[in-house]
Amino acid sequence: MDDNVFLPKLSQNLLKSLDDDEYYDITIEVGNDPYVKIFRAHMVILNYRSTYLRRILSTNKKKNDGNLVQIKLPNILPEIFQIILRYIYGGRLSLDRCDISDIIKILIAANELNLQELVNYLQLYIIENHKKWMEQSFNLVYQTSLENDSFLELQKYCTDLISKRPDKILKSISFSSITEKLLVSIIQSNNLHHISEIQVWKYVIKWGLAQNPELPSDPATFSKEDFNVLKNTLQQLIPFIKFNNLTSKEFSEKVLPYKKILPKELYKDLLKIFLNLNPDGRPNEIQNINSKIITFQHTELISKWIDKLDIADKSTSSYEFKLILRGSRDGFESDIFHEICDNQLCTVTIIKVKGNNQILGGYNPIKWKSGRGYGATKDSFIFSFEDGDDINDHILSRVMNENCAIFNDRTYGPSFGGADLVLRGNSGHCIKDSYEKQIRCPSSGMISN
């Protein structure tokens, strides 16, 4: 027989004792005026369920004069304590009808009462069931986790989000209320691969204006004092903006209106760079890409393949290659690939083969999807570099069967054709099917980065 078979009845009986008018020996005043409620309880149960309440009761024991023990909990709302009291007595907690903001209040109250079992449960419940809300209300979650040392799961969640998906924090509803220190760490991150640098600039300006709501929204109407206020607010942030990643047009339209908040030397240097560019050009010195596998020379060649140019063409690339996923950093799991890459257009997959210097890859101009099926396009291609250091030693294979160009499945990573280039976890294979050429001898053991 199950040892726990009698627990539901025990829980039910203990919960009934909360409504008993005869045998209670303690009253608890919860809340602050005008929202105060008196709860009746039993010292022995509170003593063994909450170490916090045990400490209070040990210094405020019932006297022999017939008076009840009274304690006060002014920091907890009555409706929140009602839920916690049912947990203390019956071991029951129903959160289905609770608003997420109330669940946060329950968590904070449970922490105050030192109900560690409940604290641990609520943290995991929030993370598993309210991820979207946590992203949108990140600053509340972040500040709550920092203010309570026992919220280790929330702290880990926040640290991971800052590290792996800082762009989600910038896009959150509570973005404008994050601290300067947190914003600096975000714009310094190497993982801002889901938004462009001009968007980073816009978010920084948005944050600065939010800290000074008296400022106009249009810089054309700023006074000298207005510029000084915004300059002082953003002085710790501007040094971390990667202005060299902007086009001349972006610099002219979005940065120049705020030129008076830039340090003079920085402004002079930027003028020298951007005034000599065509509107869509970027500074020439930006030839480094965020990849551990390929170089700028590889991207120039891949760009020509995308544009269907001859490799001898002297044109330089007009594309910006921006890292959105790195296997060694983000993980090789298929669900991670789809979480980050689904609905992304014009992606290049780069794969390093384990044990040698071979590089494989593919270009997908259409969206990746989680639903199983094929994506049709006439512009995709796959490729290989036999020696990753030699861009001339390559195989380019364009799609033949356009209707089977891209294979989508939530259990697979980036996959091209029927089997031409397929990745699943950190292994894969290449078998000619829907593309012109075999890019590698059929084998497994690929490692994607």
C-alpha positions in Angstrom: 0.0 0.0 0.0 1.2 3.5 -0.8 2.5 5.2 2.4 0.9 8.5 1.2 -2.6 7.2 0.7 -3.9 8.9 3.8 -2.3 12.3 3.2 -5.3 13.9 1.2 -7.6 13.3 4.2 -5.1 14.6 6.6 -4.7 17.7 4.5 -8.5 18.2 4.3 -8.9 17.9 8.1 -6.1 20.4 8.8 -7.6 22.9 6.4 -10.9 22.6 8.2 -9.2 23.6 11.5 -8.6 27.0 10.0 -12.3 27.6 10.2 -12.6 26.3 13.8 -13.7 28.9 16.3 -12.8 27.0 19.4 -9.3 25.6 19.4 -7.1 28.3 17.9 -4.5 29.8 20.2 -2.9 32.5 18.1 -4.0 35.5 16.0 -2.0 37.0 13.1 -2.6 40.5 12.0 -1.6 40.7 8.3 -1.2 43.9 6.2 -1.2 47.6 6.8 -4.1 50.0 7.3 -6.6 50.2 5.7 -6.0 46.6 4.4 -5.6 44.6 7.5 -7.1 41.1 8.3 -6.9 39.0 11.4 -6.2 35.3 10.9 -6.7 32.6 13.5 -4.1 29.8 13.7 -2.5 27.1 15.8 0.9 27.6 17.4 2.0 24.0 17.1 1.4 23.9 13.3 3.1 27.3 12.6 6.0 26.3 14.9 6.9 23.3 12.8 6.1 24.6 9.3 7.9 28.0 9.4 11.3 28.6 11.1 10.6 32.4 10.7 7.3 32.1 12.7 9.0 29.7 15.2 11.5 32.5 16.0 8.7 35.0 16.6 6.7 32.5 18.7 9.7 31.6 20.8 9.9 35.3 22.0 6.2 35.8 22.3 4.9 32.6 23.9 1.3 32.3 25.2 0.9 33.6 28.7 -1.1 31.8 31.4 -3.5 34.7 31.8 -5.8 33.4 29.0 -4.7 36.0 26.5 -4.0 34.8 22.9 -0.6 35.1 21.3 -0.6 37.9 18.7 1.9 38.5 15.9 1.9 41.0 13.1 3.0 40.5 9.4 2.7 44.1 8.0 4.7 43.4 4.8 2.4 40.7 3.4 -1.0 41.3 1.8 -4.0 39.5 3.5 -5.0 37.8 0.2 -1.5 36.5 -0.3 -1.2 35.2 3.3 -4.5 33.4 2.9 -3.0 31.4 0.0 0.2 30.7 2.0 -1.7 29.7 5.1 -3.6 27.0 3.2 -0.2 25.7 2.0 1.1 25.7 5.6 -1.9 23.7 6.8 -2.8 21.5 3.9 0.3 21.4 1.7 -1.9 22.6 -1.1 -1.2 25.4 -3.6 -3.4 26.2 -6.6 -1.9 28.8 -8.9 -4.1 28.4 -12.0 -6.3 31.4 -11.2 -3.5 33.5 -9.8 -2.1 36.5 -11.8 1.6 36.3 -12.3 2.1 39.4 -10.3 0.4 37.7 -7.4 2.6 34.7 -7.8 5.6 36.9 -7.4 4.1 38.3 -4.2 3.5 34.8 -2.9 7.2 34.0 -3.7 8.4 37.1 -1.8 6.1 36.4 1.1 7.1 32.7 1.2 10.7 33.8 1.3 10.0 36.2 4.3 8.4 33.3 6.1 11.4 31.1 5.3 9.2 28.5 3.5 12.1 27.2 1.4 10.2 24.3 -0.1 7.6 26.7 -1.5 10.3 29.2 -2.6 12.0 26.6 -4.7 8.7 25.3 -6.2 7.5 28.8 -7.1 10.7 29.8 -8.9 10.6 26.7 -11.1 6.9 27.2 -11.7 7.4 30.8 -12.9 10.3 29.9 -15.1 8.5 26.9 -16.7 5.1 28.5 -17.1 5.7 32.3 -17.6 8.8 32.7 -19.7 7.2 35.2 -22.0 6.1 37.4 -19.1 9.6 37.1 -17.5 11.2 38.4 -20.7 8.7 41.3 -21.0 9.0 42.1 -17.3 12.7 41.3 -17.0 13.6 44.3 -14.8 11.1 43.3 -12.2 12.3 39.7 -12.2 16.0 40.8 -12.2 15.6 43.2 -9.3 13.5 40.7 -7.3 16.2 38.0 -7.8 18.9 40.4 -6.7 17.1 41.5 -3.6 16.6 37.9 -2.3 19.6 35.7 -1.9 17.5 32.5 -1.8 16.1 33.1 -5.3 18.9 31.2 -6.9 16.8 29.8 -9.8 15.6 33.3 -10.8 19.2 34.6 -10.6 20.4 31.8 -12.9 17.6 32.5 -15.3 18.5 36.2 -15.4 22.2 35.6 -15.8 21.6 33.2 -18.7 19.2 35.6 -20.5 21.7 38.5 -20.1 24.5 36.2 -21.4 22.7 34.4 -24.2 19.8 36.6 -25.3 20.4 40.2 -24.2 18.4 41.4 -27.2 15.2 40.1 -25.4 15.9 42.5 -22.5 16.2 45.5 -24.9 12.8 44.5 -26.4 11.1 44.0 -23.1 8.3 46.2 -21.8 10.4 47.1 -18.8 13.5 48.0 -20.8 13.4 51.7 -19.9 13.6 50.9 -16.1 16.7 48.8 -16.2 19.8 50.1 -14.5 22.7 51.8 -16.3 25.0 49.0 -15.1 22.8 46.3 -16.7 22.5 48.3 -19.9 26.2 48.7 -20.2 26.7 44.9 -19.8 24.1 44.3 -22.5 25.6 46.6 -25.1 29.0 45.2 -24.4 27.8 41.7 -25.0 29.1 39.7 -27.9 25.7 38.0 -28.2 23.7 40.9 -29.6 23.3 39.0 -32.8 19.5 39.5 -33.2 19.5 43.2 -33.6 21.7 45.6 -35.6 24.0 48.3 -34.2 21.6 51.1 -35.3 18.9 49.4 -33.2 21.3 49.3 -30.2 21.8 53.1 -30.7 18.1 53.7 -30.8 17.5 51.7 -27.6 20.3 53.6 -25.9 18.6 56.9 -26.9 15.2 55.6 -25.8 16.6 54.6 -22.4 18.2 58.0 -22.0 15.0 59.8 -22.8 13.1 57.6 -20.4 15.4 58.6 -17.6 14.6 62.3 -18.4 10.8 62.4 -19.3 10.9 66.2 -19.3 13.0 66.1 -22.5 11.3 66.5 -25.9 11.1 63.4 -28.1 12.5 65.3 -31.2 16.1 66.3 -30.9 15.4 69.1 -33.4 13.6 70.9 -30.6 16.4 70.3 -28.0 17.9 73.3 -26.2 21.5 73.4 -25.2 20.6 72.3 -21.7 18.5 69.4 -23.1 21.6 68.1 -24.9 23.7 68.4 -21.8 21.2 66.5 -19.7 21.0 63.6 -22.2 24.8 63.7 -22.6 25.3 63.3 -18.9 22.8 60.5 -18.8 24.5 58.5 -21.6 28.1 59.3 -20.9 28.9 55.8 -19.6 27.1 54.1 -22.5 28.2 55.9 -25.6 31.8 54.5 -25.5 30.4 51.0 -26.0 28.4 51.8 -29.1 30.1 50.2 -32.2 29.6 53.2 -34.5 31.8 51.6 -37.1 29.1 49.0 -37.7 26.7 51.7 -39.0 26.2 52.6 -42.6 26.9 56.2 -43.7 23.1 56.7 -44.1 22.3 55.4 -40.6 25.0 57.6 -39.1 23.6 60.7 -41.0 20.0 60.1 -40.2 20.1 58.6 -36.7 23.3 59.7 -35.0 24.0 63.2 -36.4 20.8 64.7 -34.9 22.3 63.8 -31.5 25.9 64.9 -32.3 26.0 67.3 -29.4 25.9 64.4 -26.9 29.0 62.8 -28.4 32.5 63.4 -27.1 34.2 65.9 -29.4 37.1 63.7 -30.4 34.8 60.8 -31.1 32.5 63.0 -33.3 35.5 64.2 -35.3 36.7 60.7 -35.9 33.3 59.5 -37.0 32.9 62.4 -39.4 36.2 61.5 -41.1 35.1 58.0 -41.5 31.5 58.4 -42.6 31.6 61.4 -44.9 33.9 59.5 -47.3 31.5 56.6 -47.7 28.6 56.0 -50.1 25.2 56.0 -48.3 25.0 52.2 -47.8 28.7 51.7 -47.1 30.5 50.8 -43.9 34.0 51.8 -42.8 36.6 49.8 -44.6 38.3 48.6 -41.5 35.3 46.4 -40.6 36.5 43.2 -42.2 36.4 41.0 -39.1 33.5 38.7 -38.6 32.4 37.0 -35.4 33.3 33.5 -36.4 35.7 30.8 -35.1 35.5 28.9 -38.4 35.6 31.3 -41.4 37.3 34.5 -42.3 36.4 37.7 -44.1 37.7 36.1 -47.3 35.2 33.3 -47.0 32.3 35.7 -46.6 33.4 37.6 -49.7 33.3 34.4 -51.7 30.0 33.3 -50.2 28.6 36.7 -51.0 29.5 36.3 -54.7 27.8 32.9 -54.7 24.6 34.5 -53.2 24.7 37.2 -56.0 25.6 34.5 -58.6 28.7 36.4 -59.6 31.9 35.0 -61.1 34.5 34.5 -58.3 36.9 36.7 -60.4 34.4 39.6 -60.1 36.1 42.6 -58.3 32.9 43.7 -56.5 33.2 43.8 -52.7 30.5 42.3 -50.5 27.5 44.5 -49.6 26.3 42.0 -47.0 26.8 42.1 -43.3 27.4 38.7 -41.8 26.0 38.6 -38.2 26.3 35.6 -35.9 23.0 34.4 -34.6 23.9 31.0 -33.3 27.1 29.3 -32.2 27.0 25.6 -31.3 29.9 25.7 -28.9 28.2 28.6 -27.1 24.4 28.1 -27.5 24.4 24.3 -27.8 23.8 21.9 -30.7 20.3 20.8 -29.7 17.7 21.1 -32.5 15.2 22.9 -30.3 17.8 25.7 -29.6 18.4 26.0 -33.4 14.7 26.4 -34.0 14.2 28.8 -31.1 16.9 31.1 -32.4 16.8 30.6 -36.2 13.1 30.0 -37.0 11.6 32.7 -39.3 15.1 34.1 -40.0 15.7 34.9 -43.7 18.9 34.7 -45.7 21.0 32.5 -43.3 24.3 30.9 -43.9 25.1 27.7 -42.0 28.8 27.0 -41.3 29.9 23.6 -40.1 33.4 22.5 -38.9 34.1 18.8 -39.4 35.6 17.2 -36.4 39.1 15.8 -36.7 40.2 17.8 -39.8 40.2 21.2 -41.3 37.2 20.7 -43.6 34.4 23.3 -43.6 30.8 22.6 -44.9 27.9 25.0 -45.2 24.8 26.1 -46.9 22.8 29.2 -47.8 19.0 29.4 -47.1 17.3 32.5 -48.5 13.9 31.5 -47.0 12.7 31.0 -43.4 13.6 28.0 -41.2 10.5 26.4 -39.7 9.8 23.8 -37.0 7.0 22.1 -38.8 8.1 19.0 -40.8 8.2 19.5 -44.5 10.2 20.9 -47.4 10.8 24.6 -48.2 11.0 25.6 -51.9 13.6 28.0 -53.4 15.7 28.2 -56.5 18.5 30.2 -54.8 19.8 28.0 -52.1 23.2 26.3 -52.3 25.6 24.1 -50.3 29.4 24.1 -50.3 32.5 22.7 -48.8 36.1 23.9 -48.3 38.4 20.8 -48.3 41.0 22.8 -46.5 39.4 25.6 -44.5 42.5 27.8 -44.9 42.3 27.7 -48.7 39.2 29.3 -50.1 40.2 28.2 -53.6 39.8 24.5 -52.7 36.0 24.5 -52.6 32.9 22.7 -54.0 29.8 24.8 -54.8 26.6 22.8 -55.3 23.4 24.7 -56.2 19.9 23.3 -55.8 18.4 21.2 -58.6 15.1 20.1 -57.1 13.7 23.4 -56.0 10.7 21.9 -54.2 13.0 20.0 -51.8 15.6 22.7 -51.3 15.3 23.0 -47.6 14.2 20.4 -45.1 12.4 21.5 -41.9 11.8 19.4 -38.8 11.9 20.4 -35.2 14.1 17.4 -34.4 16.7 18.4 -36.9 19.1 21.3 -37.2 19.8 23.1 -40.5 19.2 20.6 -43.3 19.4 21.0 -47.1 17.7 18.8 -49.6 16.7 15.2 -49.1 20.0 14.3 -47.5 22.5 16.6 -49.2 23.6 18.4 -46.0 21.8 17.3 -42.8 22.6 18.2 -39.2 21.1 16.6 -36.2 22.6 17.5 -32.8 26.4 17.6 -33.3 26.4 14.9 -36.1 25.3 14.9 -39.7 25.7 13.5 -43.1 26.1 14.4 -46.8 24.4 12.3 -49.5 23.7 13.8 -52.9 20.0 14.0 -53.6 18.5 17.5 -54.4 21.6 19.4 -55.2 24.1 19.3 -58.1 27.1 17.9 -56.5 28.3 15.7 -53.6 30.1 18.1 -51.3 31.6 15.5 -49.1 32.0 11.7 -48.9 29.0 10.3 -47.1 29.9 10.3 -43.4 28.9 11.4 -40.0 30.8 13.2 -37.2 30.3 16.8 -38.2 30.5 19.4 -35.5 28.6 22.7 -36.1 29.8 26.0 -34.7 
